Amino acid sequence: MMNSVFLPTSLKEINALGWESADIILFTGDAYVDHPAFGAAVIGRVLENEGYKVAIVPQPNWRDDLRDFRKLGRPKLFFAVTSGNMDSMVNHYTANLRLRSTDAYSAGGKAGFRPDYAITTYCNILKKLYPEVPIVIGGIEASLRRLTHYDYWSDTLKPSILIDSHADILVYGMGEQPIVEIARRIANGKAPSELKNIPQTAFFVANIPEVAADSSLIELHSYEDCIKSKKYFAENFKLFERESNKLVQKTIVEPVGDGFVVVNPPYPPPAVGEIDKWYALPYTRLPHPRYKGKDIPAWEMIKFSVNIHRGCFGGCSFCTISAHQGKFIASRSEKSVLREVEQVIEMPGFKGYLSDIGGPSANMYMMGGIKREKCRECTRYSCIYPSICLNLNASHSAANNLYIKIRSMHGVKKAFVSSGVRYDLFTGRNTQAEKDYFENLCRFHISGRLKVAPEHTSEKVLKLMRKPSFRKFRQFKTEFDLINKKYALNQQLIPYFISSHPGSTEADMQELAREIKELNIRPEQVQDFTPTPMTLASAMYYTGINPYTGEKIYVARSRKEKLKQNSYFFWYKAQNTKGS
């Protein structure tokens, strides 16, 4: 039986619970959906489970007299602030910097309910109204802006978001563990200035803090030096990425202004089943009644889906997942997943179709290092590129077994894998588990269309993307077609491609057009490259160099160049095929 009580969003709801006030008030740029796929809901429920009184203010109005920031008063412990499930700037603007007309995380899909740079805007208002109350920031916007970063939307280098937001503590990555520890210490009377040794947090200090005798620091070039020299920024990124891909990391220190931003190492990746407790919390799994039945598109998309793991070891240059969720896979137990499937079956409107059994890369479930001690020494940014690590347990047996159990459950007609798979993990591999996975995937878990991401066809560009050769995709398509023929299926591949990625020239896009035309691929899922903070591709875009080699890289920067590259996806349109 699912819960029917939401976290309170108004003074009326707080009073109905018999509270005098909340311990923690959480501000989010998303509409409030009480579901484990929405970060604000997860953090709220985790804190509630620890005994704290948590209230939530979704999408506060920052344009009026700020009543939304005042309505719940002052929390006993702290404010927690997030932009929501997306970076607010990615949410607001297209790759060509056009304002989007919709917002999937708002009621009715309407745009305009969150500000640009949402965390900074919310925090500055709260600091003005309640200067003595600590502020903890988290979520993807905070996580990817924890150090000096390139901001595409202002075309500038920005310092850590701690500087502009004036927040006291930043939580990066998946924040369940650090937020509980922060709450415990503040509840015990500790001031934010005393919270300097909590893993997976960042903060600003006037002096570099003392560290244990057996520890060491990695000191980056200062923010000011990075502004002066793109070379310094590239070096910083290289140091940051190498460290963040380690199983055991060091403290990172970056000078800025008259002080230092300090980033503590993260908590160890959760063991198998360790995250089960967070998914077992009493979510209603529904949007708050305040929305009066208005659709929230992001929820409509995932309401009948189940996430089975976190993290991704793919290491793609343009992707933010490893910088946020981590390289190491944290999988839920079979029992936990099946229990959530049972909850989905009970939901109003469920007709037997699970929309997704997935994760960042759906088929990485239960994968990881065979010998963990070797992972402790490893500095690879990817476990599968340019080749699959010999120490990686890349077996699909666990995923196969899980899929079989899910589709055998009473009430499940179909369980689709819609979140995309890494085909280079099973294509061409002769093990029975991988052959079985591919066949089972095609026979039982595709809703007629399978999403995959070759991203480009040029070997040069793919190398910069850290993606496998396009030959792998051709091989995958051949095997996919054979399975479809064997079982008389009529399924489609939906390949994702990116234009204007650093290193991609017009000639590379012409090559792409020829390749996909030969395969009769008419792309639907295409995008122009958007530089997002804390990715290798963004560092290459800003600096024009590869931080790892120092080589200069062509970057399509003008709107004209980007539109021209994007046009080659549509080779089948007459205006774009002339001369190809």
Protein Blocks (a to p, Z undefined) as FASTA:
>chain_A
ZZfbdcdfbfklmmmnopabdfbdcddfbdcdddfkbmklmmmmmmmmnopacdddehia
fklnolmmmmnopafkbccddebjbdfklmmpcfkopacfbdfkbghhighiacehkllm
mmmmmmmmmmmbccddedjklmmmmbccddfklopacddfklmnopabdcehjfklmmmm
mmmmmmnopafklmmmbghiacddfbdcdddfkbccdddddfklmmmpmklmmmmmmmmm
mmmmpmbdcdddddehjbdcddddddddddehklmmmmmpccehiacfklnopacfklmm
mmmgccfbecjfklpakbcklmmnopbdcdddfklmmmmmmmmmmpghiaoiafbdcdfb
lmlgoiacfblmlmmmpccfbfkbcbdcfklccbfklmmmmmmmmmmpghiabdcdfkbp
afklmgopabfklmmmmmmmmmmmcghiacddehpabfklmmmnopacfklmmmmmmmmm
mmmmmnopacdddddddehiahiafklmmmmmmmmmmnopacfbdcdddddehiaklmmm
mnopafknopacdddfbfklmmmmmmmmmmmbmklmgoZZ
